[in-house]
Each structure stands twice: as C-alpha cells, then as structure tokens.
Amino acid sequence: QVQLVESGGGLVQAGGSLRLSCATSGRTFSSYAMGWFRQAPGKEREFVAASSWSGGNTYYADSVKGRFPISRDNAKNTVYLQMNSLKPEDTAVYYCAADPAPFGIVVVRSEEYDYWGQGTQVTVSS
C-alpha cells in the first residue's frame, strides 16, 4: 500500500508560479512511476505530467509542456510539479498518482494508476 499526500496548492495570479509536492509513504517509492492529473469543475480528470520511477523519462500534456516540469527526489520519497507561467485555465484540483510500472516506463492513463492522493486546489486569477 502507498499513501500519497499533495501540498503546495493555493491562489496565485496569472503568470505566477507554484510548486506542488506529493509525499509518499508505504512501499518503496523509487519503484513507482508517478503522475500528476488535474480536474477542473465540470470537467473530466486530465493528464498533466508523468515520470518514470528513475525520473529519467518524463511526459507532458501539450497544454503544460515547457511550463510544468515534473521531478522527483527518491531519497525524500517525493515528486514535484513546478508550475510556471500559470494561466486561469490551469485552475483545478491537482492529484498525484503512483503505479508500480517497470523501469523506464511512463504512465499517462489514469486507469493504470493504483494509488491516488486526495488532491490540492490550485486557483489562478486573471
């Protein structure tokens, strides 16, 4: 079992930055592929970014590519989402997720993730 706790959300003006953190506990964090998803009011949950368990491979949604780098610190059992140049359309609840994927694999489908955090709200004002 893996427990995930997101933090770092909040209210920010357009153009600003936030860094989300997802702290994990339970089984070996370094063997899990990690991902970030978001869900805006009235919309379906959508993929944002993902990292292989080594951090060597990453993948991004087109809407955040170049703005939201994902990173992880396996020594701290934490994955991060640095959110730069924020836009009002980035407003959503952001979730991190974990999946015991093989080495080098990046997981982008939400259905493949086994564990989820409770989410953290990000609100971007115009």
N, C-alpha and C positions, 0 to 999 in steps of 0.2 A: 504494500500500500504506500502511496505517495501523497503527501499533503502539500498543497500549493497555496501561498498567501501573497496576493498582489498588494503593492503600495505605490505611492507616488502620484496618484491622480490628483486632480484639482481643477481650479478655474484659472484660465490663462487667456490673455489677449491674443488675437490673431498675429502671427509672426513670432510668437514666443516659443519657449521650449519647456518640456517636462521630461523627466526620466522615470519610467516605470520600472519597478523591481518585482521580481517573483521569487520569493524564498521558498525552498522546498525542504521537506524532511521526509524521513522514511527510508526507502531503498536508495541504492547508490545513484545519486543524481547524475554522475558522469556517464551513465549508461543509457540515459534517456534523451531522445530528441525532444526539443522544446519548441513551442509555437506561441504566437500571440494572435488573438482574434478580437474582434470588436462587434458590438451590436448597438445600433442607434435605435431610438424609439420608432416603432412601427416597421422596422426593417429586420431582415434575417441576419443571423450572425455571419460575419465575413472574415476571411483570412487576412492577416496583416503581414506577418513575418514568421520565419521559422529558421531553426538552427539544428544542424546535426549534433550528435552528443559530444563530438570533439570540438565543435564550433568552427570546423574547417569549411563546412558548406552552409550556405545561407540562401534563403529565397524570399522574395518580397512581392507583395501585391503591387501592381503598377501604380496605384494611387499613392503609395508611400515610398516608392523606390527613390533612393537618394536623399530622403528626409528622415527616415526612421531606422537607423541601423540597430540590428539585434546583436547582442553579445552575451557571453556567459562567463562566469567565474566558477569553475568546478570546485575549486578549493573552498568557496563560500556557499556552494550549493544554490547559486542564484543566477537567474537570467534577467537581462535588462532590455528595455526598449527605450532608446534615446529618441525623443520626439522633437524634431526641429521644424522650424517654419510652419508652425501649426496653422490650420485653417478651420473655419467654423464647421466645415463638413467632416472634420475629424472628431467632432463631438460624439461620444459613445461611451458605453461601458466596455472596458478592455479586460480581456480574460487571458490568462496564460494556461497552457496545457502541456502535458507530458505524455510521451509514448515511448515504450521500450523498443525502439527501432534499431536495426543493425547499424554497425559502424558506417558513417558517411551518408546515411540516409536522411533526407529532409522530408518531413511530413507536412502536407499542405491541406489535407482534407480533415475537417473537424471530426468526421465519423471515425477516423482512425486513432484519435487520441483517447487514452484510457482515463486520464486524470485531469481535472479542471480546478482552477481556483474560483473564488467567489466573485471576482471582478472588482474593478476600481473605476470610478466615474472620472471621465475627462470631459471638461466643458471648455470650448473655445469661443470666446466672444468676438464679435466683429467690431 
